[in-house]
Every structure is written in C-alpha cells, then in structure tokens.
C-alpha cells in the first residue's frame, strides 16, 4: 500500500467538506496510515467466494400508506435555523456569480 | 423503600402504593445530581422544571385513579443523542450546541407516554464515537468507582448516572459496545437489544446498520422493565422489526437455567484478558453449572477480523450520515460573512464544529468508500461481516446463548488511551461481533477484579429476537451472585456524597 500523503488527505478533506489546517493534514496522514495498517487485515479472509453483508436484516421496500399526517409547522421547522428570511432557510450563496 | 438506592421495580411498587409521590422521588434524584454530579459529570443538561412537571402530571393521574404503566413516575436519564422536544440535544458535539429539537424521538415519546420522568441528558463521546467519553466536546465523565478512571463509552454518562444513584434507569445507544462496555466498567446492567428491536427514529445516526438503542439499570429486572417500555415496531424506522417484543420481563423473573446450553467463545477468553476479569468470568461459569446449565466450548475463528471490519464499516457509514451537518438548516454556522459561498461556510463550520475523532472517522470513511479503494476496504469488511454472522450461526446451532467477557480490562485511567486510537479501539474487541451480526447482548456485573477492585462484566449473547434468553440467564446468575455476596455490587462503590 502506498503511503498516505498530505495531498491525499487534503483531497479527502475537500470531499468531506472539512477545511483542515496544514498541521492537521500532516497529523491525519500519519494516523490514517496507522489505522489503515491495522484494518487492512480484513483482506486476509475476504475471498471472492464470500457474499458481502451490508445490513443485519434482509428487508426491502418498506412502505407506509400514502396519507397526510400532522407534521412540523413552518415555525418549528425553522426553529433551529442559523439564519432565516421570509419563512425560509437563509443560506450563503450557492451558485457562482456568472 | 430506601429511596434513591432502591431498584426501579421497588420504586414503582412504592409509587403505586402511594408511599411516595413521583414529585418527591424525582426531587430526591435531582438533589442527588446536585450533590454529586460536579464530581461525576454524567449530565450535559439537567431538566429540573421539566422533570418535576412530568412527575406532577403522573401524580395527578394516579390520584384520579387512571391506570398507569409499570414504570410510571420512576425517573430516567437519557443519552444526549436522542431528540427530546425543546430540550438541548448535542450528541456531545459543538456542531449541535444550543440546538433544541422540534420533535421527540420515538423512544423519548414512549417514555413520556409511559410516565417515565426524564431528569436530563447525559454525556457521551461526540456522535457516539469513542469508548471513554473523552471525545465529548463538553468534558469527560468520571467513573463513580474511581474518579481518575473513565466510565467507558460512548454512553458513559448514562452508565455513570445509574452507578452513582443519580438515576435508577438510563437510555444509551450501542454501535460497537457503547452500552455494554460502560455498563461493565461501572458495575451495572446494560443491554443492546436485537438490531431493529427498538426504534432509531429521532436518534442522531452514527452507523445506521449497527446503531441500536437500549436500556441501563442496576438490576436485570429493572433493565427488562425498561426494555419492554421502549421496544416494539415503529413505522417511522424502516429497519424496525415488525414482530412481538420478546418477553424479557417474564424471562428476568424466571430464575432457572436448567437444561440450557451455554457456549463459551474460545477466541474471547484467556490471553488478552486481564487475570481478574477471567477469574470472575470463570466463577460465573461455575455458578451457571451449579444452577443446572450445560457449558460447552464454541469456536468463532473469524471474530479476530471483526474489529478491523468494524473500523471500516462504521466510519464509512458515518462519513455519509454526518454529511447532514452542513450548517444550512440547524446547528452551528461559522464564517457566513456575506463574502463566502455555501461550500466554504460548510467546510469552515465542519472544521470548527467536529472534534478530532469525528474528523478522523469521516476521513477514514471517505477513503474507504472512494473509488479504487472501495473493494479493498469497505467491500472486504462487508465480507468479514458475513463470516462473523456465519460464526454466530454455527455457535447458536450448538448453544442457546453464548458468553464472554465484555471488555479485556476493567476501567482504564482517563488519558491512558486517548492519544492512541488503535489501543482505544481494542476495548471493543468482544462487543463488536454482536453489532456486526445484529443480535442482542447483555452486560451483567459479575464481581470485582482482585488486582484493582473494579467491576467486571459478563457478556451474554442470544440469536436475533431471542433477547429473553439473556435476561433468563442474567437474572439467574444475578440471583446466585447476590446470595453469594450478601449485598449488591454497587454497595462496594465509594459513597460520593461523603467525599470532598
């Protein structure tokens, strides 16, 4: 396994939307490598003939009846919003300027 | 009744007989919290007014002759990962500081409907990621047995509250051992029910295929009473099992294991476990034999890979689940000065709001799920999950329940493992296979280790939706131990109110 570089971690942090300092990136690269060294043991027994298990229960397509039920009011739904305007969530700019 | 030192079942009887009111009982617990919680730090939020109002409402219903549920009027502490309407819910994280949920989780709603009085919200490792509460953004909880040691985690606040007589009952969550490990380290009973046995609606999600809500108490019967109060199908949790709740209260009262086959897991014994832990487990096995159980040895050769698989599966699911903390609709928002776009604000908020371990697991999960590495890591871990389930299936073909120690050691010192993530992860080595397979397990206090005088927990595991089996075995063993000791295990713990 290739060593985990600071650039690798910077890419992961970008994907995960966490703005890390250079010191944090260096530290994380070292730790990530240690942890991956410990967990890669799974590869010793994970042969191609074994089916993966994603979930302990085998269930699929759990539906409820399509009926309207009481739910949060607009005010309740907005009660934890960091910012709001005109009964809506107010968020920073999402699209570019052009 | 000896008030706060009584069991929840005794409290319920005294309340029903009107020997004490719920307001009086609740006030006694609030007084106890006020007198000892500066040493323990089990609670992140104490809801004095809300608890007394709830207690008064139960008393009024009782006075008017309304029929009440078995635990009506008994107080409880709730892990700060379950949403409670109008009450701060942080999951131990700065990113949710000050958030007051506009709704109740199903478990909280069930407790309220049953008249169980919620005293407050308990400390935990941030987003349930940890085994000591040291990852809480709000300080570490101390173990009531020794204030220099951790109570375990992640549900360490709930376990410490029950062990310190701040509450007779508590709710926790268990993703890799987060109920059973702190129960073992504080000398109380903790149960991780079968996956899907208790609703996860309104519980902040960490690793959705592993997370399960469950009860803490000081006795097996109390744990069973709480288990039945919170269990059952919930259409708002699509992974909730639509089947009758196992009869755990009846099983806890049965006090008989004659003819039961109990499997001792070879790979979870001997080397790697503290001598005092192994000694208490072996004594328990002798008591179970004396009570008429048959002991057999079973082998689960793939368990040694479970820990590694867990630390790929849980972070992978967490990296996806925690994407919801995006600073847009609730929680912390940092750096929104009008000049920065949504993505920049999101990244700055997550940097400021998440602690070290949470970032570590999000980055690890993002790596394990990224293209090029998916098959090697996440895919391989899912295959190990299949092997662990097969080990359990084979073992349960021979035995009714399986047993092992809950933890390799007794409670460790605060700070001892906090800078070594891999060493910390090892404390969950015996509990993780249960979550991987979706079965249930109990941690039962079985004595104190000779070398340090700290509690030891026995883990009892049963197949999916056969949770009644570990209550039957646990209740029987608890009675045998009590008659051997002559007094409950917690009577050996320090009297915190007397300490300076």
Contacts between the chains, C-beta under 8 A, distances in Angstrom:
chain1	res1	chain2	res2	distance
A	9	B	363	6.5
A	12	B	363	5.0
A	12	B	366	4.8
A	12	B	367	5.6
A	12	B	370	7.4
A	13	B	363	6.5
A	14	B	347	8.0
A	15	B	366	5.4
A	15	B	370	7.4
A	16	B	319	6.4
A	16	B	350	7.6
A	16	B	362	5.0
A	16	B	363	6.2
A	16	B	366	4.8
A	17	B	323	7.8
A	17	B	326	7.4
A	17	B	343	6.7
A	17	B	346	4.9
A	17	B	347	4.7
A	17	B	350	5.6
A	18	B	347	6.1
A	18	B	350	4.7
A	18	B	351	5.4
A	18	B	354	6.9
A	18	B	359	6.0
A	18	B	362	6.8
A	18	B	363	7.6
A	19	B	344	7.7
A	19	B	347	4.0
A	19	B	348	5.3
A	19	B	350	7.4
A	19	B	351	4.3
A	20	B	351	6.4
A	20	B	359	7.5
A	24	B	359	7.8
A	28	B	359	7.3
A	28	B	360	6.8
A	28	B	363	5.9
A	31	B	360	6.2
A	31	B	421	6.6
A	32	B	360	7.7
A	32	B	363	6.4
A	32	B	364	6.3
A	32	B	367	6.8
A	34	B	421	7.7
A	34	B	422	6.5
A	35	B	311	6.8
A	35	B	360	7.7
A	35	B	364	6.1
A	35	B	421	6.4
A	35	B	422	6.6
A	36	B	364	7.7
A	36	B	367	7.6
A	36	B	377	7.8
A	38	B	308	6.5
A	38	B	311	7.5
A	38	B	422	5.2
A	38	B	425	7.9
A	39	B	308	4.3
A	39	B	309	7.7
A	39	B	311	5.0
A	39	B	312	5.4
A	39	B	377	7.2
A	39	B	381	7.7
A	40	B	308	7.4
A	40	B	376	7.7
A	40	B	377	7.5
A	41	B	305	5.9
A	41	B	308	4.5
A	42	B	305	5.7
A	42	B	308	5.0
A	42	B	309	5.1
A	42	B	312	6.6
A	42	B	377	7.3
A	42	B	380	4.2
A	42	B	381	5.0
A	42	B	383	7.5
A	42	B	384	4.9
A	43	B	376	6.4
A	43	B	380	5.1
A	44	B	305	7.2
A	45	B	302	6.6
A	45	B	305	5.7
A	45	B	383	7.5
A	45	B	384	6.4
A	45	B	387	6.3
A	46	B	379	7.3
A	46	B	380	3.6
A	46	B	381	7.7
A	46	B	383	4.0
A	46	B	384	6.1
A	47	B	383	7.6
A	50	B	383	4.3
A	50	B	386	5.4
A	50	B	387	6.6
A	51	B	383	7.5
A	51	B	386	5.8
A	52	B	379	6.2
A	52	B	382	3.4
A	52	B	383	5.3
A	52	B	385	7.3
A	52	B	386	6.4
A	53	B	382	5.6
A	53	B	383	7.7
A	53	B	385	4.1
A	53	B	386	4.4
A	53	B	389	6.1
A	54	B	209	6.6
A	54	B	382	5.9
A	55	B	209	4.7
A	55	B	239	7.7
A	55	B	438	8.0
A	56	B	195	4.7
A	56	B	196	7.7
A	56	B	209	6.6
A	56	B	389	7.7
A	56	B	436	7.7
A	56	B	437	6.2
A	56	B	438	2.3
A	56	B	439	8.0
A	56	B	464	7.8
A	57	B	195	6.5
A	57	B	196	5.6
A	57	B	239	6.3
A	57	B	241	7.1
A	57	B	438	6.2
A	59	B	238	7.9
A	59	B	239	7.2
A	62	B	238	4.2
A	64	B	235	5.4
A	72	B	102	5.5
A	72	B	103	6.6
A	76	B	102	3.9
A	76	B	103	7.7
A	77	B	102	6.7
A	79	B	100	7.1
A	79	B	102	5.2
A	80	B	99	5.2
A	80	B	100	6.9
A	80	B	101	7.7
A	80	B	102	7.2
A	80	B	329	7.1
A	80	B	330	3.3
A	80	B	331	6.9
A	81	B	329	6.0
A	81	B	330	6.4
A	82	B	327	6.2
A	82	B	328	7.6
A	82	B	330	7.4
A	82	B	331	7.3
A	82	B	332	7.4
A	82	B	333	3.6
A	82	B	336	7.3
A	83	B	333	7.1
A	83	B	336	7.1
A	89	B	328	6.1
A	89	B	329	5.5
A	91	B	328	5.1
A	91	B	342	5.6
A	92	B	336	5.3
A	92	B	340	6.1
A	92	B	341	5.7
A	92	B	342	4.5
A	92	B	344	7.6
A	92	B	345	4.6
A	93	B	341	4.8
A	93	B	342	6.4
A	94	B	341	7.0
A	94	B	342	4.7
